[in-house]
Amino acid sequence: MAGDGAVPFRKHTLDLGISETVTVVDMNGDGRLDIVCGENWYEQLASQPGSGPRFIKHRFRDLPYTDFYLEDLSDLAIDVNG
């Protein structure tokens, strides 16, 4: 049931830029799930005891931007291992 606290989580803002989609993938093969969103990917760093997740922003692609809209909903294939 929604709101019963069965799945605890904390909100963690990464970027307030323009984007509507997100996915998680191990972009750099280090065993941690990174976040891909819009034109950027966010590398998850190793956690420090007692702290929340830490991320580093990496720009990796340019997407079309027209009429105040970033085209990031289209089908996309990412070659994560070269």
Disulfide bonds with the S-S distance in Angstrom:
none
